[in-house]
Amino acid sequence: EHKAIPKKQGEDVRVHHVSYHMMLNMQLGIRICVGLVRPKRELTLADFKDVMKIELPRLGSSTTPPHQSYDFKFKDYAPMAFRELREKFGVDQAEFMLSLCGSRCFSTIRTPGKSSSTFFYSHDGTYMIKTMSRNDAKCLRKLLPAYYNHVMQHPHTLLTRFFGLYRVKPYKSHKVHFVVMGNIFDTEAQIHDVFDLKGSTVGRAATAQEKLQPMCIYKDLDFKERIFYMGPAKRRLLLDQLRADVGFLAANNIMDYSLLLGVHYTHVGGQAPRIQASMLPAEVAAAAARAVIPNPLHAATRPGASPATATAAAAAAGSEGSDSDDSDQDDQP
């Protein structure tokens, strides 16, 4: 029996939740920064280093509204560049703000990985918000120009879709960097199985205990036991895109990444499940293994969709650096 994986997971962040005020800060900061009207123009290198800073006192100011949280500061990194990326990925600005900054609360889960990051889901499961260390945020900012160029050249990339990078500094509390990403499992098709593929066989099998869990994440050796069929045209598109994405990661010295794959099973006339569309394991493992890739970047395909319309996956945490205080000077272009 295959149990569907929900696209929104975790517990709701309501009034008495430990992350409630952090959620309010994130929502208000994004609403104000993304909502600013900026004239459209050609990007320059300075746009990738640009940082917008705002202060949001609880009682409001001449430029900010009053709110229900404590005083806090907010930074929006490379706002023009991320706006262009959102447009390239077909994200409507009004829907983006409504999903993240409406009256509905986030849900949250702790990542099962080695990092101390926290994941939040928007109320509709369309977006994921991942907290990250200062060092990882700096790595993403450094990578941003190359990532932008890759997306412009490969709009159907399977790399994580990044929609914004921010920092919130609550009153008398530590600074928190976070990134907004597309949720790969934001699809009408139910996700029955999930595979995390690294192109390796060492320790790459789900344990018997893990397979008993309602949301088992299968691995490479489990994947080799399955047979997935797809037409030659889709296969070529998928492998070409994987090679291009792996080439980008290798060229930028990115390592320890994996391919996150969701599978939707269809049932016809009560017969056994069949695979709607996916990939051949040998070629995928080979494509992943060819890379010499600090931060894991996950890629994935929508179940049942052609590779040319694949969505990106949520980024896993990379190597965690110390979250030391970053002064305003650090963020100057």
N, C-alpha and C positions, 0 to 999 in steps of 0.2 A: 504494500500500500504506500502510495506516494502522498505525503502531506505538503500542501502548498506553503511556500515561504512568503510571509507577509512583506509588502514593500515598506511598511512602517513598523518599527519594532520598539521595544523598551517600554518604560513607564512615562506617563505624562508629567511634564514639569509644571506643577500647579503651585499655589500660593506658598505652601509650607515646604516645598522641595528645596534642597540645598542649592540647586542651580537656578532658582526662580529669578532672582535679581540679575544674575548673569544673562539669562534669557531675555529679560526686559531690556538690558543694556544693548545686547546684540541687535534686537529687533529695532529699537529706536535709532541706534547709530546707523544701521543699514538703510532704514527708511529715509533719514535725512540726507545721507551722502548719495545714495542712488537716485533719490528724488530731485536732486539739483539739476537744473537745466543747463547743459553745457553745449555750446555750438559744435556741430560736427565738423571735423577737419582731419587732415592727414596727420598721423601720429609721428612724433619725433622720438629720438632716444631719451630725451628728458622726460617724456610721459611715462616711461617704464620706471623711472626713479622718483617720480612725483609722489608726494604724500599729503593727503588732506587731513588736517587736524581740527577737531572741534571739542569744545567743553560743553557739557550738558548738566547745569545745576538743576537740582530737583524742582526749584520754583520757576525754572525757565529763565530766558534772557531775551534780548531784543531779536535774536536769530534762532532760538530754540524754544520748543514748547515745554510747559511744566510736565512732569511725569511722576510715576508712582514709586520709582526706585530712589537710590541715593545718588549724590553727585558722582559723575564719572566723566572720563575723557575717552575719546574715540579717534582712531586713525583709519583712514581708507587708503590702502596702498595702490598705486598705479590705477586710479579710477578710470581714466580714459581708455587705457589698454584693456582692462577687464570689460568695459562696456562694449568695446569692439568684439571681444571674444564672445560675449553673450549674444550679440547680434549674429555673429557667424554661426553659432550653434542654434540659432532660431529661437532664442529666449525672448519672450515679450516682456518689456520692462514692467508694465503694470501687473502682469501675472506673477512675475518674479517677486515684486514687493508684496503683493497680496498673499502669496504662499508663505513668505518668510516673515512678514511684518504685520499681518492682520491681527485680529483679536484672538485667534486660536493659539494654543500653546504648542511648544515643541514636545517631542518625546526624546528620551535619552537612553543610551546604552554605554557600557564600558567596553572598550575594544578588547577582544580576546588575544591580541598580539602582545609584544614585549613592551610597547610604549605605555606611557601613563596618560595617553590622550583619551578624551571623551568624545563620543559621537552624539550629535543631535540630529533628529529628523524634523523637517518642516511638518506642519499639521497634516498635509496631504501626501506626504512621503515623496514629493517630487525632488527635494533637495536634502543633502546631508551637510552638516556643519561639523568640522573636525577641529578640536583644539590642537595646537602644536607648539613645540618649543621655539624660542627665539631663533636658535640656530637653523631650524628647519624652515622657518619663515624667511630668513635671509637667503637660504639656498633656493627657495622658490622664487624670490625676487630676482636673484641672479640669473636663474634659468628662464625667467619670463620672456625676454626678447626672442630667444631661440624657440621656446614653446609657441609663442605667438606666430612666428614665421612658419613653423611646422603645421600648425592648425590652418593657416591661410592656404598653404600648399596642399594639405591633406584634410579637407573638411570632414571626412568620414573616419578620422583617426580613432583608434580604439584606446588611446591614452585617456587617463582621467580628465574629465571636463571641469576645469576650474573656472568659477564664475565671480570670484571676489576674494581678496585677502585683507584682513582687518586686524586691529588690535584694540582691546577694551581695557581701560584702567579704572576699576571701581574705586570709590573713596576708601582710603586706608586699606587697600588690598593690593595684591600682586597683579601684574599685567598679564593678560591672556591673549595670545595670538590665535587666530582661527581662520579657516578657509572654507568657503562655500563651494560645494561640488554637486554635480548631477548624480542622482541616485540611479544606478544602472537598472535596478529592478522596478523602476517606475514604468510599469507596463500593464496593460489589461490582461495579458496572458499570465496565468498562475505559474509561479516558479516551483517546480517539484524537486529538482536536484540542483545542487551548487557544487562546482569543482573549482579548486584553487590550484592552478597548474604552474610549476616553476621550470619544467624541463629537466627535472632531476628525479632519481629513483631512491636516493638515500633518505630513509625515514618518511617517504612520501606516500603513506597509505593511512587511511582512517582506521583507528583502532576499533576493536569490537564494541567497546564502551561508547565511543563516539557515534557509531552507527545506530545505537539504540536511542540517541537523542532525536527529538523532533526536527532539529535543524542541523543535521550533520553536514559538515563541509568536507566533501570528498577530495582526494588528491590524485597525483599523477598515476600511481599504480592502480588505483580504483578506476581511473579513466581508461587505462589500457584494456580493462576487462570489457569495455563497452564498444559497440560498433555504431558509428554515426555516419549517415549517408547524406550527401548533398551533391547537387549538380556540378559539372565542371566549371561553369561560369562563376557560380558563387564561391566555389573552392579557390579559383584563381584570384578573385577579388579579395577574399579573406587573407590568403597567404601573401599577396602583394602588400596589403595594408600592414600585416604583421611585420613583414620585413622592413618596411619603411619606418614603422614605429620603433622596432628594435634597433635599427640603424641610428635613429635620433637619440635613443637612450645611451647607446654605446658611444656615440660622438660626444655626448655631454657627461661621460663618466658616471652614469647612473647605474646602480647595481641593486641586486636583491629585490627584484620585482617579480610579479606573477600575473597570470592571465586568469581573471575571474569569469567563469562561464556558468550561466544559468540555463537550465533545460526545462522546457515545458512539454509534457507528454499529452498527446491527443488520443482519444478513444473512439473507435469507429465500430458501431454495431456490437458493442460489448466485447470486442476482441482485445487482445493484449495490447499494452501501450506501444506506440511506435514513435520514433523521433521525427519531429516536424522538420527541423533543419538544424544542422550543426556542422562539425568539422571532423576531419580525419586526425586521429591522435598522433600518428607518427610525424606528420609534417609539422603539427603545432609544437610538439616537444622539440623537434629539431630547430625550429625557428626561434624558440625561447632559449635553447641551449647555446645558440651561436653568439649571444650577447655577453659582453663583459660589463655587466651593469653594476650612492649612499642612501637614497630614499626609495622604498618600494613604491612603484607606480603600477596600479592595477588596470588592466584593460578587460573588456568583455563585450559580448554581443547580446542583443536582445533575442530572447528565444523566439524562433519562428521568423526572424527578420533576416534579410540578406545582409552580408557583411557591409555592403555599401550604405546601409542605414543603421549600422550598429551604434549603440550608445556607449558612453564611457563609464567606467566603474568608479567606485569610491576609492580614494587613495588611502593606503595603509600608512601607518606611522613609519618614518624613517629613523635614522640614527638619532637618538635623543641627546641633545646638548644641554648644558646648564641654562636654566631660564633666568639668567641674571638680568639686572635692571638695564634697560636700553634707554639712553638719554635721548633728548630731542636731536642732539647732534648726530646720533647714529642714523637717524631717519632723513637727514637732509640729503637732497639730490647731490 
